[in-house]
Amino acid sequence: MSNKGKVKVGIIGSQFEADIHAESFRIMPDEAEVVAVASPTPGNAEKLAKKYEIRRVFTDYKQMLAENDIEMVTIAAPNSLHAQMTVDIATAGKHVVCEKPLCMTLEEADLMIETCKQKGVLLMYAEELFFTPKYVKAKEMAEQGAFGKIYMVKQSEKHFGPHAPWFWNVERSGGGVFMDMGCHGIAFCYWFLGRPNIKNVYCQMATHVHADKTKGEDNSICIIEFANGAVGLIEDSWARRGGMEDRIEVYGEGGVTYADLHMGNALPTYSEYGYGYAVEKAPTTKGWTWPVFEELWNYGFPQEMYHFARCVRGKEEPQATGEDGRVVQEVLYAGYQSAGKGHKIELPFQPKGIKKPIDLWLNAKA
């Protein structure tokens, strides 16, 4: 593989998240280019390849890994596949970008991290909130002392449910909304506060709306107590009607800031008739809506992929690593256990024999 020029990228997956990856590389093309896509779903990879003029298409990702020029592979596949795909990619000598959450179990996380180290490749954790412009600005202000000593950070993400059917299947996803979106809030609070040790986790969750679709929770509240005295508050929902909400709040003894990912980048709009697209997860475009512009840029996806490509070239050090993903995985474990037991769970928390995080909640309820 070349150490010069644009990083050659392969994408595993062909639907919503894979489309985001492909579009992100298109938006910021200076450091990388997508040269291949792999997906077992008939026609999906071809459709994505046509949309982004990707030259090579595979139905078996292992065949794509045999392509010598591919240097970095992004995983946009169901959670249950992340670990084996990472091992296969690393074994092929290629750098890994793995979508959140990192995997299903702590044992898988350790295997992924260790394999990538042994093979001399990077394992980069695709947490876009580390790159979201508003959230990055809030962190910069915090580091400049704007808020004094921070005592609470809140992150919330809410909508009416995920895009792909596999999210509803806990055997493939590992959990419900806490697994799907709580991982964002965990990573954000941990990163924003400077990666302090985590003391304990308390979580409440329930299935209010989507019991006909999933065994997983569709609403969750998580409280993380950090060793530095700060608290992280994470709210997530698949039960919120009216489209997407994604926001943070930062509280310090000397100040406060709020950042709403959509409202500050939206055009308040009223339409009797509706129109094409407003924003991710918006159920309708009739009546009052808030269509956004430069949506992926405001989420931080292009900046994230640009950064990962520069890491492959040795130009930057990874900001989001497999180790970050493992911390998130342990908190997910503790959160599901807490919701099942009804009390705080102290960290470290590493129960053995867990097949998927949600079992810690479901088994406790049984």
C-alpha positions, 0 to 999 in steps of 0.5 A: 500500500502507498504511503502517499496520495489519497487514502484508498477507502473501502466501505462495508455496508450500503444503506443509511450509515454507509451513504453518510460515509460515502457522502462525507468523503465526497464533501472533504475529498483532499485526503481520501477517496472511496474506491470500493463498497461491499454489501451482501444485499442484492442491488444495494451496493450497486446503487450506492456505487452508482450514486457516488461513482465508486468503481468496485462493488462486492457482495462479500467484504472479504473479497474487497479486503483482498484488494491491495490498494485499499488502506482503510475500511469503514464498517457501517454494518449491524453491531453484531458483525463489528468484531469479526469484521474488524478482525478480518480487516486488521488481518488483511493489514488495513486500518479500521473505522468502526461505527458506534457502538464498538461491538456487542461485548467487552470480550469482543472489544478487547479482541478488536483492540488487541488484534489491531495492535498486533497487526499494526493498524489503527482502530478508530471509533466513529463517534461524530460528536467529537467533531460536531462544530457546535460541540467542539466549540463548547469544549474549546470554551470550557478548556479556556475557562469560560464556565469555571469548574464544570459540574454537569454535562448533558447530552440528549438525542431523541426521535421516533425510531431507527432507519433499518429493521435490524436495530429493532432486533436485539440479537443483532443490535445488542440493545435498544435506544440506549445501545443505539444512541446512549453510546453517543452521550456516554462518549460525549460526556467522557470526552468533553470532561477530559476522559476522567475515571468513571465512578458509577452509573445509574440508568432507568429504561422502559419500552413505552411505544414500540413493544410490538417491534422490539424487546429493547427499550425505547426510552432511557435516562442515564446518570454517570458520576465521574471521579472529578466530581462532574455528572453526565446526564444522558437522555435518549428516546425512540418514542419522541414524535416530531422528528430529531432532537440532538442537544447538549447543555454544559453547566459550570460554577462560572457559566453555562452553554446550550447547543441545539444541533438542529435549531441553529442551522434550520430555516423555520418553514411553514408549508401546506403542501410539504416538500422533499426533505427537512432533516433526519427522522422528520416524519413529514414536511407539512405544517411547521418544519425546520429544514437544515442546510449542510446537515452532515457538516453540522453533525461532524461526519465529513470532519471525522472521516477527513481526520481518520484519513489523516491519521492513516497518513500519520498526519494526526493522532486519532481522537476517537479510538478503540479504547474510547469505544471500550469505555462506552461498552463498559458503561453500556453494560453498567447502564443495562445492569443498573436499569435491571437492578434499580440501583447504581453500578460501580465501575469497573464492571466486567461481568462474564458470559454476556452475549449482548448488553441488554441481557443484563436488563432483560434477565433482571426483569424476568 
